[in-house]
Amino acid sequence: MCECEMKAAILVFTEAGAYEDVVAHLKKLKGVNEAFPVTGRADIAVVADVGDLNELSNLALSVVGIKGVTASETLVEVQKR
């Protein structure tokens, strides 16, 4: 069970044709709740729950290390409901 304190969305940009393999890899990463292809400027959206900023940083670094990922943008929740 996760004692998550932070929620984030990560927009992932991929090489052409790589999104299916990237989504499959993303779903295996600790902290990733959802990963799915999207339309718009990004190719994939990730919903993540992590314990703290350090865990989020590690997750973001893992994302950009995946083969086929060209860039990412991390959006951090600033206010809980």
MOVENRA-V148545 format. One record per helix or strand. SS is the DSSP state (helix for helix, strand for strand). FROM is the first residue (numbers start at 1). TO is the last residue. If there is no record, write none. Layout:
# MOVENRA-V148545
((SS;FROM;TO) (SS;FROM;TO))
This chain:
# MOVENRA-V148545
((strand;6;14) (helix;19;26) (strand;32;37) (strand;44;50) (helix;53;64) (strand;69;76))
